[in-house]
Amino acid sequence: MKNSIWNRDMECMSRNNIEKLQLERLRALVDYCDRNIKFYHNRLVGAGVTADKIKTLSDIQYIPYTTKTDLRDTYPFKMFGAPMKDIIRIHASSGTTGNPTVVGYTREDLDNWSEQVARVVVAAGASDESIVQICFGYGMFTGALGLHYGLEKIGATVVPISSGNTEKQLKFMRDFGTNTIVATPSYGLYLAESAWEDSGNHPMDQYHLRLGLLGSEGCTPELREQIENRWGNGFFATDNYGMSELNGPGISGECINRCGLHIAEDHFICEVINSQSLDVLDKGETGELVVTTLTKRGIPMLRYRTKDITHIDYEPCACGRTSARMHKIIGRSDDMLKIRGVNVFPSQIESALIGITEIGAHYQLVVRRKKFADTLEVRVELIDGGLLERYAELEALQKRVHDRIKSILGIEITVSLVEPKSIERFTGKAQRVVDLRGKEECK
């Protein structure tokens, strides 16, 4: 992959100049929120914070945090900082656990968003020669349109096929000469599996994929390696990060060195905090990511708690960029399972499973409560369903999987080996955890 930089002035700015720009924009943002958004005006007055009191970047600690609950409580438009005549697009979450979180964009917001995404995709290796198939669902979800406009900005050819309809996805890849895909990691793997299953009719050399822009869900290095190996032919996958509350994709993304996700620091201030004490952690420590949107005007966010767990490296990268790099998301503080006092992230189990050749990449975690204690069952698909009839081999494999996971988690778990393709596939974010606590009778 070629090492290219989209906006060298901003992406290679000195640390001193980055922080000067951030301070200038933070002070302007606090003033903007104070004048235009009643919710923030009340919060800032209550905390005794004004733009004039922001003397250094560390003074951001005096600004109260913003949470997803705040967005739901102000549904639909009470967090907007611009009048509706200036809002030219609205996105929203699914709202499966209450009011959706609604976000609005001014023309300036959309221009900045396209710029942020352009940096991410160029850093990953995309160019005006890329033919990009976007396998995210179009609609209220920010992922598809966010990547769409950023890719068009760099001159790439965009195929807005959306999610699902795998047979047509593969046909267009072959017929259009698609060399780049935008997808969730789980769907990127499913597409590769489907291509291999159909390779008797359409050999794998009919595909020309070289680059995967993966996002919207976590992707361990082990899963990424499996996706790359499955597509073969030099396929190279990168991770990018974003969420609708903060704009969408474009906050950060990997360069071709894949040593962290470069943050667009002229548009975002990122902090890492202790989720329990809410204290800001020292540079390099691991905790919950908090993001402030420096240039967003439709619905600006002051110190938004993402619930994502990471750490940040401020050293310049070998690619030439000086922007800080966030580590791939380890997990979410609200997705973390606590089993008998031990913190468990799905990514830990995924890392343990990948590399065991007899099992597939699809798994499911089932949490139950029995006799007032939590239990964890790990359901894993077999590659060869015939193994279910070979009990000695099955038992040996089950023990191997069990022991590998237990060595990582340090707790007792149950492993169930199930038939191939019996675990549900997802074209969007994979739902790995089934929490049955409180839904089944205690036994």
N, C-alpha and C positions, 0 to 999 in steps of 0.2 A: 504493500500500500504506500502511496506517495504521501509524504508529510507536507501538507499545505495549511496555511493559516488564512482565514477569511478576513479578519480585521486586525492587522498587526499592531496598529496604534493602540487599540484597547487590550488585546490579548497578550501583548508583550510589554505593557506599561510597568514601570518600576513600582516596587512595593510602596515606596513613599508617595508616589503620585496616585496610586490606586486608593490609598487611605485618605489622601487629601480630597479626592473626588467623592469618595463615599461620605465623608463628613459633610461636605457641601450639600450633597443630595439628601442626606439624612435630615439636616436642619430644614431644608426646603420641604421635605415630606412631612415632618412633624407640623410645620406651619400649615401646610395644605390640609392635612387631616383635621387639625384643630378648627380651621375655618369652614370646612365643607361637609364634615361628617359628624352628626350629633353624637353618635356612639363614641367616637374617638375623642371628641371635645370633652365629654363627661369623664372618660377614662383619664385623659391627660390632666384635666383640672384636679381630679381626685388624687392623682399621683404628684401633683405640683410640678409637672413638666411642661416647659415651653421650648420653642426653637432656640431662644436666646440662652437657655440653660444647658444646651447641648454644646459643650466646649471641646470635647474629645470623643472619639469613637466609643471609648469605654463607657461614656455616659448613657449609651443605649440601654444599659442595665436598669435604668430608672423608669424606662417605659414599660407599662404592664404588657403581659403576653396576650395574644389573641388566640382563640381556640375555635375548633369546628363548631362547638356549641354556640359560640357568639354569632356565627354566620347563620345557624339554624334559628336562633332566637330573633334575628333581625330580618328573617325571610319576608318578602323576596328581595327588596331593593334598598333597605335602610342602611346598608353599608356602602352604597354607591357614593363616590365622591364627585361625580359629574351629573348634570341634568340629563334626563332621558333623551333629549334631542341630540345629545352628544354621544350617546351609547349606540354603537352601530352593530354590536353583536352580543348575544347572551349565551352562555353555556351553563350547565348545571349537572350536579351529580345525580345518581339514580334515586337517592332518598329512600333507600330500603329500610333505614332505621329511624325515620323521622322526616322532617322537612328537608328537601334537597338543599345543598349549598349552591347558591346562585352567584355567578360572576359575570360582570359586564366589561366591555372593552370599548374604549374610544379609538378613533383613527390612529392616534399616536401610540396607543397600547398595541394595536395590531402590527404597526410598523416595527416597534421595538421587539415584539414577539417573533416576527419573521427574521429579524436580525439575530436574535439569540439562537434560534433553531439553525440558521445558516451556519453559524460558528460551530455548532455541535456536529452537524452532518459533514462539513468539510474536514473537521478534525478527525472524524472517523474514516475518511477516505472517499466520500462522495464528491462528485464534480458535475460539470455541465455535460459530461458524457454518460452520466448515470441514467439508467432506465429503472425507475423505482416503483415497485408494486406496494401500495399501502394496504396492508391486511388488517388494520384497525377498523372498528366500526365507526362510520360517520354518523353524526348526530350531535347530541348534547355533550358527549364525551369530547374532551379537548385534544386527545392524542392525534386523531386522524387529520383534522384541519390544521392543527399546529405544525405537524411535520410537512403537510401538503404545501403550505405557503412558504415555509422556510426552504424546502427543496426547490420550489419554483423560483425563489429568489436567487439561487445559485445557478439557475439555468438547467436543472435536471428535468428529464421527462418523467412526468408523474402519471401513474396508472391508478386511479382512485377506486379500486375494486371493492373496498370495504372488507368486512370479515365474513367468514363462512363460505359455503359453496366451494369446497376444497377441489372438486374435480375441475371446475372452471378456473380456479386459482392456478392450478398446475398447467392447464391448457394455455392460459395467457402467458405464463412464464416461458413455456417452450416457444410459443408462436411469436411473442413480442420481443424475445431476446432479453427478458428481464435480468438485470445483473445485480439488483439491490432489492431487498425486501424490508419493509417496516412491519414488525409483528411483535406479539408477546413471545417470550422464550418458549413457553409451552406450545404455542401454535406453530412457531418456527420448527420445532421438533416434529410436531404432528404432520406438517406439510412434507418434511423430509421422509418420514416413515411412509406416508401415503405415496410419495414418488417412488420409493423403493419397491413397495408392494405392486405398483403398476409398471415396474421396469421391464416386464416381459413384453408389454405393448409399446412402452415409450422408454427406451434406455436412458440411463442417467446422463449420458453425454449429450442429450438434447437440452439439458438445462445449462444456463450460463451464469448462475448466481456466483457472485464474488464477495458481496458485502451484506451483512445483516445489521440493521439499526434496531436493536432490541430494546424494549421498554415496557412500561405499564405494570410490570411485576418483577419481583426479584429474580436474579439469575446467578447462581453460583458459578465459579470457574469450572467446576466439574461438569455442570449441565451445559455450559457454553462449549466446552471441548467436545461433548457428545453431539451437540447440534452441528458443529463444524465438521466433525468426522463423518456424520451421517450424510451431509451434503457433499463433502469431499471437494475435489477440484480447486483447492486453495480458498475455500469459503472462509471469510473472516468476520467475526461478529463483535460488535461493541455495545456497550451499555450506555443509556442516557437517562436523565432523571428530570422529573417535573411533577406538578400536580395542579389541578384546575384552580385551586384557591390562590395559587401564586403565579398564574398565567397558563400553565400547561407545560408540555415538554420544552426544554430550552434552558432550564436553570443551570444544568451542567451535563457534560458528556465526556466519554473517553476519547483520547487521541489514539493514534496507531500504536503508541507504546503501551497502552492499557495499564497505566500505573496510577489510576485514580481518575475521577471525573472532574474536568476543568470547570470551575464556576465562573459565570458571567458576573464578575465582581463589580463592574460598573452599573449593573442593574439590581444586584442582590447583595445584602449583607447576611452572612451565615454565621451562626453561633452554635455551640454545642453545650447542652446543659444536662445537669443531673435531673432525671424525670421526677424523682421524689422530692428532693430539697429545692429544686428549681434554680439552683445556683449555676452560674456560668462556669464551665470547666476550663482548665488551662489548655493552651494549644497542644494538639496531638492526642488529647484524652478522648475516650469513646463515651458517647452519650446521645441524647436526643437532639436532632437537628432543629434549629429555630431559624426562620428566614424572614427578612424584611425586604419588601419590594420597593426599591428606590425610585423607580421611574413609572410605576403603574398609577394611572389616574382614575380609571373606571371604578375599580374597587381595590385601593391600596391596602396592604397588610403590614401592620407594625408587629414585629416579633411573633410571627405565626408559628405555633407549635405543630410540627409535622407528624410527630410520633415515630419518625424513622430514626433508626439507630446507626450512627456512623462516627467517623472522626475525620479531621481535616489536616492536610499537609500543606504548609505554606512555602516549601522550597520550590524553586523554579524547576520545570520539567525539561528533560532532554530534548523535547520537541521544539523548544524555544519559547513556549508560553510561560509567563510568570504568574498567571492566575492560580489561586489556591485550588487544591484538588481534594474533593471529598472521596472517602473510601466507598466502595460499593456497599449499598445498604445491607447491614447484617440481618435486620428484621425490623418489625414494628413493635413499639412498646405495647400497643393494644392487640397485636397478634401473638405476642409472646404467651406461651402456655406455662403455667406454673404447676408442675407435677410433683407432689410431695416435697415442696420447698425448693425445687430445682427449676431454674428458668430454661425453657426449651423453645428454640426457634426452629421452624420448619426447614430453614436452610442448613442447619446442622445435620438433620436427618438426610436431606438430599445429598449432602457431601458424602455421607457414609454409604449411601446406596449406590452411587455412580461408581462404576468400575467393577461391579459384580456382574459378570457376563451373563449369568443365567436369568437375570431379572431385567425388566424394562425401566424406563425413566419415570413412569407414572406411579404415583403413590398417594396414599390418603392416611391422614392421622385421625383416629377416632378416640375421643376423650369421653370417659364415663366416670360415674361416681358409684363405687360399691363399698358398702359398709363404712360410709363417711370418709372414704379415701379415694383420691383420683387415680384413674388408671389410663394408660396410653396403649392403644393398639395401632401398630403400623401395618397397613395393608399394602402389599406390593405385588405387582403383576409379574407373572412368569413369562419368559420368552417362549418356552416350549410347554404347552398345556399338558402334553403327555407325561410330564414329570409328576403330575398329581397322582398318577397310578404307580409310580415307582417310589414306594414309601421310604425306603432307606435313603435314597438320594435326596428326596424331598426333606426329610428330617435333618440330614446333614447340612443342606443349604439353609434351611430355616435357622439352625443353630449358628451358622456362620454370619447370617444377616443380623440375628439377635445380638451376638457377641460384639460385632463391629459397632452397632448403634449404642449398646450399653457402655462400651469403652469410651465413647464420646460424651454421652449424657451422664453416666454415673448412676443411673437408676434402672430399676427393673421395668421392662416393657414386654408386650406381647407382639409377636410377628405373625401375620397371616399371609401366606402365599396364595394368590388367587389366579384365576384363569386369565389368559391374555385378553386384552381389550375389555375387561369387565369394569374397569374404573372409568368414570365419566371423563370425556375430553371437553376442553373449553376453547372456543375461538377467541375469547377475551381473557381476562385474568383467571388463572386456575384457582379453584377453591380447594385447598389442600386439607383444611381442618373441618371435621364434623364434630361439633361439641354437643354431646348428648347429656351433659350434666343437668339434672333437673327435668329431663324429658323422658327418662326411663325410671322404672321403679328401682329403688335401692335394694340390692340383694345381699 
